[in-house]
Amino acid sequence: MSFSSRVQRTIQLPLPSRAALALALALPACGSLAPWAPAQAQVDDAAAAAYWRRERDRAQTKRPVVQRPTRMIRGVAPRPGFSRETSQEQWRRPAAPHAAPPANARAPAPAAIAPAPAPASPTPAPATEAAAAPAEPAFSIAVLGDNVGQLLAQGLQETFAERANVTILRKTRENTGLVRDDYFDWVKAAGELLSGAQKIDVAVMLVGSNDRQAIREGAQSHDPRTPRWRELYAARAQAFANAFREKKVALIWVGAPVMQNERLSAGLLELNEIYREAAEGTGATYVDTWEGFADERHRFTAFGPDINGLITRLRTNDGVHFTRAGARKLAYFLEGDLRRLMDRAAPGGPNAQETLTPAPAPEARKPEPAALPTPAASARPDKGPVLPLTGAALSPGGELARPLRADPARDLAPAPGEPPAGRADDFRWPKP
């Protein structure tokens, strides 16, 4: 479009459009003006790249990069100044130096395989070799009683788990006692057990939780805790303990523990007295466990210290049976008696010593030495007169006795009177 045509169109445009067109025509002519030159330098890519290179060089000179070994993460590029080969070299163990073989060295020939030596004939053991120690004899503990006695057997089995020679025989029967002999007769069962072929070293008895029932005597029935009921019950307990005394088998009668039911606990207290009398009358051992499962007021408590002193649950929710910790504590009460019986049954126990060692021959009685003469009584009495501390002074002037001075001038004790001048206790003023 020619200049004249543009002028004609400009004349036809409105005023704002004319001003914009005039400014657009004037800009090409003003491209070399100084005010717009810095704006072109700010957007120059070459200048920006040179600036950031200078900043990077300046930062590297001020804070050098410390190369430290880091763990390589897959997919993440390493930091500047770090190389994986460098970190591996730092942690690599230096190889032991090996001397290089000479050039004319010959490879060593394989060693000839020597024939296996013929097996030597077994030589007899020397006669002086010490014989093996004899094995400890087996010790059998028969546990009898009701369901609470069965928990006692579990506690004893855990107690002597480390001793392989101890065997716990569970001869308990649930829901049994000394009252219902028509259901299960413990006196008869004890006789059958002792007459059997199985060896029993000691028996443990625990009953009572199921004996709060009436005892039938023929056609007559006696209520619990009546006088006749106690007589019949004590006779059965005595007959049970006599069966073990006749067979010379040790018996440990364990007293019934406290129960949550107060009426049941009151009845068990009377039964424990019957068990104690039956044990003492037949030479058996009675073990009381009541206080071990009661609180300071002698009442039932489900929690208490175990054998390690830690407070834990010892009884179940029914208030009769025991937990595992409670059964272990119940067995702890007769553990000492059982271990003493085991020591007596051992080859080196007291019983073996009495049997194998002969009685020493009576020695000739030596004459008693003559009595030494008593020293003469001393003229000085053993006790002096009583002197009151608040009484009047007996010395002349009421003063204490003083030692005699051989040379008063050399004596360190201060003489009565004023202290010498310059001493710490000289308080005279003004100073002399």
CORWOMO-V74324 format. One record per residue. RES is the residue in one small letter. PSI is psi in whole degrees, -180 to 180 (999 if undefined). Layout:
RES:PSI / RES:PSI
This chain:
m:134 / s:165 / f:-38 / s:-37 / s:-39 / r:-37 / v:-41 / q:-41 / r:-35 / t:-39 / i:-36 / q:-24 / l:155 / p:175 / l:-45 / p:-38 / s:-33 / r:-42 / a:-39 / a:-38 / l:-36 / a:-39 / l:-39 / a:-35 / l:-24 / a:-21 / l:-44 / p:-32 / a:-21 / c:21 / g:-23 / s:13 / l:149 / a:-35 / p:-26 / w:-2 / a:-44 / p:-32 / a:-34 / q:-31 / a:-31 / q:-30 / v:12 / d:124 / d:-37 / a:-40 / a:-39 / a:-40 / a:-39 / a:-35 / y:-47 / w:-29 / r:-39 / r:-40 / e:-38 / r:-41 / d:-38 / r:-40 / a:-37 / q:-33 / t:-31 / k:-43 / r:97 / p:151 / v:126 / v:123 / q:115 / r:144 / p:129 / t:162 / r:130 / m:132 / i:130 / r:131 / g:-2 / v:128 / a:146 / p:156 / r:158 / p:140 / g:6 / f:138 / s:141 / r:-34 / e:-36 / t:-43 / s:-37 / q:-34 / e:-33 / q:-35 / w:-2 / r:136 / r:131 / p:135 / a:146 / a:135 / p:134 / h:135 / a:131 / a:136 / p:149 / p:161 / a:-36 / n:19 / a:143 / r:140 / a:138 / p:141 / a:145 / p:138 / a:141 / a:137 / i:119 / a:143 / p:146 / a:137 / p:149 / a:141 / p:131 / a:148 / s:137 / p:131 / t:140 / p:144 / a:143 / p:153 / a:-22 / t:-3 / e:136 / a:138 / a:153 / a:148 / a:139 / p:142 / a:147 / e:133 / p:153 / a:145 / f:120 / s:131 / i:116 / a:122 / v:123 / l:156 / g:-162 / d:-155 / n:-30 / v:-36 / g:-30 / q:-38 / l:-34 / l:-38 / a:-37 / q:-40 / g:-38 / l:-35 / q:-37 / e:-31 / t:-45 / f:33 / a:-27 / e:-10 / r:110 / a:-21 / n:-6 / v:130 / t:128 / i:115 / l:115 / r:103 / k:28 / t:164 / r:123 / e:151 / n:40 / t:170 / g:-166 / l:-4 / v:-56 / r:75 / d:-14 / d:-26 / y:-48 / f:123 / d:109 / w:-30 / v:-43 / k:-40 / a:-36 / a:-41 / g:-40 / e:-37 / l:-41 / l:-27 / s:-3 / g:177 / a:-12 / q:132 / k:136 / i:122 / d:-37 / v:146 / a:143 / v:131 / m:131 / l:108 / v:179 / g:-27 / s:-18 / n:13 / d:18 / r:62 / q:166 / a:144 / i:130 / r:129 / e:93 / g:-124 / a:-3 / q:146 / s:136 / h:130 / d:156 / p:144 / r:15 / t:162 / p:-44 / r:-35 / w:-43 / r:-39 / e:-46 / l:-39 / y:-42 / a:-35 / a:-39 / r:-40 / a:-38 / q:-41 / a:-36 / f:-44 / a:-32 / n:-30 / a:-36 / f:-31 / r:-37 / e:-34 / k:2 / k:46 / v:130 / a:140 / l:132 / i:113 / w:118 / v:128 / g:148 / a:140 / p:171 / v:146 / m:163 / q:-35 / n:124 / e:-39 / r:-39 / l:-40 / s:-39 / a:-38 / g:-35 / l:-29 / l:-40 / e:-37 / l:-37 / n:-35 / e:-36 / i:-41 / y:-39 / r:-45 / e:-39 / a:-38 / a:-43 / e:-32 / g:-18 / t:6 / g:14 / a:174 / t:131 / y:133 / v:122 / d:128 / t:9 / w:-50 / e:-21 / g:-19 / f:25 / a:161 / d:-169 / e:-17 / r:13 / h:31 / r:166 / f:141 / t:134 / a:-21 / f:154 / g:177 / p:139 / d:-166 / i:-17 / n:2 / g:2 / l:137 / i:121 / t:175 / r:126 / l:-26 / r:155 / t:179 / n:-23 / d:-9 / g:14 / v:-51 / h:175 / f:152 / t:-178 / r:-41 / a:-36 / g:-39 / a:-37 / r:-37 / k:-36 / l:-38 / a:-22 / y:-28 / f:-26 / l:12 / e:-41 / g:-43 / d:-38 / l:-39 / r:-35 / r:-38 / l:-35 / m:-41 / d:-35 / r:-34 / a:-11 / a:160 / p:-35 / g:19 / g:178 / p:-37 / n:-41 / a:-36 / q:-40 / e:-30 / t:-40 / l:-34 / t:122 / p:159 / a:137 / p:147 / a:144 / p:130 / e:155 / a:136 / r:126 / k:145 / p:141 / e:140 / p:150 / a:146 / a:135 / l:144 / p:138 / t:140 / p:151 / a:150 / a:136 / s:146 / a:-22 / r:127 / p:157 / d:-33 / k:143 / g:-180 / p:155 / v:124 / l:119 / p:141 / l:-22 / t:10 / g:176 / a:149 / a:137 / l:-18 / s:157 / p:126 / g:-4 / g:19 / e:158 / l:154 / a:140 / r:146 / p:149 / l:140 / r:126 / a:-39 / d:94 / p:-27 / a:-30 / r:-3 / d:137 / l:-16 / a:137 / p:140 / a:150 / p:143 / g:-166 / e:146 / p:157 / p:156 / a:137 / g:-7 / r:163 / a:-28 / d:14 / d:104 / f:19 / r:144 / w:133 / p:159 / k:136 / p:999
